[in-house]
């Protein structure tokens, strides 16, 4: 009843705004999604081999609705609501910490152009995305955060964007101790668009308060294999660019590169690393679009006292095209994407056959992916005892890969367009991990995949209505 009451209040607000301000045009769009997920051995262990006794079959429903209140072409506001729930759990949150279940306001912001100019200002809770040409951004993407952003064209070819982003502010009142509990990000980008080529170089700088997480440790995506308690603010920065080129159409090339670094109060809390990705697609065929994919990210060395050699990550939206390791399915957001890319420390090579179509309204996507670790195996062999306790970023669970470990994965997804607005989708995924026993079996690192691994299987079907 509580959820229905909230929905009724939101509806009254929407129609109330429309009635009281006749000069405002109301535009609505959204997506309703219902699906079934069948996932076996998500932890790469069958139950008979000591794996989790999973609830393999789950049903999910998600509804997203975006209301846009348009005063004129230069002024509008957006209210974006979402309802998401695992069917059968009583329409309540999965747990107190699960903020993405139930009914809630996902985004709420206003946008306007300064009179007589093309300067666009956005303020509120909106989707934040650093540039990405091959896929979403690894550092920060698809994150709903408090943001103040200004964008403006400089010439026909060059634009400028700058933003202040508040990622975390744990306490409204910092108290007598003036706790440094914020994580703030300052961002600038220069989009450049030429004939057949576009690129967006960008820079981001972050101040990480020593109490931005309750434990006083650095944020997990910023921390090293073994970290000290953070007692001062840490500083992080990222420099990168996206790049795409279609001047040789139907051959289309895209690439991204980003380097990031964290400077903390203790050396073992430092972190720095690099990510490069690229794709080459051929779009000249009517029945298929083949695409070659590549990615490389730096991995850990064999020491723990010098911090981490992996790219610092705020919020990952990097989906190279495989449901296990790199996300990127059409049924995302409801546990059909296992997506472990945030672990980093790998190189990957893939082939994706997109938009396979031999019949009207029926398309398929087939993706093969091979992933090899770039993390030093001696970190696990020699430092296992040091990193065993409480470290969720280094575990023998098939996600953290050393130079002796690899993953092979296949996805086959099908989309049948029943109507222009309604699609029936079926997705199948298979992933098999091979961890080197000599590296892991006596490491002392948390996780159970030291002597036995079983393939992970996923089957998901759903209906998606977009309007």
HUBELBEL-V226045 format. One line per field, one symbol per residue. ss: DSSP state (h for helix, s for strand, l for the rest). psi: psi as a letter, one per 20 degrees, with the letter a starting at -180 (. if undefined). burial: b if it has 9 or more other C-alpha atoms within 8 Angstrom, else e. A space follows every 50 residues. Layout:
ss->???
psi->???
burial->???
This chain:
ss->lhhhhhhhhhhhhhhhhhhhllllssssssssssssssssllllllhhhl llllllssssssssssssssssllssssssssssssllllllllllllll lssssssssssssllllllssssssssslllllllllllsllssssssss sssllllssssssssssssllllllllllllsssssssssssssllssss sssssssslllllllllllhhhlllllllllllsssssssssssslllll ssssssssssssslllhhhlssssssssssssllllllssssssssslll lllllllsllllllslllllllllllllllllllllllllhhhllsssss sssssssssllsssssssssssslslhhhhhhhhhhhlllllllllllll lslllssssssssssssllllsssssssssssssllhhhhllllllllll lllllsssssssssssl
psi->hghhggggggghgghgghhinhippppprapppprppopplhjkpqhijj rqnqnhpqpqpppppopooogaiiprqpooqpppqppijjkrqhrhinij qaprogqorqqqpppjrjoppppborppoqqpggarphgoqlpoqpqoqp qqqgahhprpqqqppogpnhphoiahilpnkqoqppqqqnpporoipqqn qrpqpqpoqikhqhijrqqgiirahpqrppirqqpqqqpaqqpqpjikpj ppqqqqpppqqporhqhiiqpqrqppqqqoqojjqhiqnqppqqqpqqrq ajqiijbqjqpppgoplonijphghkbkrilriljiohnkhihrlrqqpr ppoqlppiqpioqqpppppppqqjpphiggghjghhjhokoiioqmjjgo prijqrppqppoqppongrhipqpppppqpppqopphhghhkhjqqrilh ipqqqpppppqrpoop.
burial->eebeebbeeeeeebeeebeeeeebbbeebbbbbbbbbbbbbbbbbbbeee bbeeeeebbbbbbbbbbbbbbeebbbbbbbbbbbbbbeeebebeeeeeee bbbebbbbbbbbbbeeeebbbbbbbbbbbbbbbbebbbbbbbbbbbbbbb bbbeeeebbbbbbbbbbbbeeeebeeeeebbbbbbbbbbbbbbeeebbbb bbbbbbbbbbbbbeebbbeeebbbbbbeebeebbbbbbbbbbbbbbeebb bbbbbbbbbbbbbbbebbbbbbbbbbbbbbbbbeeeebbbbbbbbbbbbb bbbbebbbbbbbbebbbbbbbbbbbbbbbebbebebbbbbbbebbbbbbb bbbbbbbeeeebbbbbbbbbbbbbbbbbbbbbbbbebbeebeebbbbbeb bbbbbbbbbbbbbbbbbbeebbbbbbbbbbbbbbbbeebbbebbbbebbb eebbbbbbbbbbbbbbe
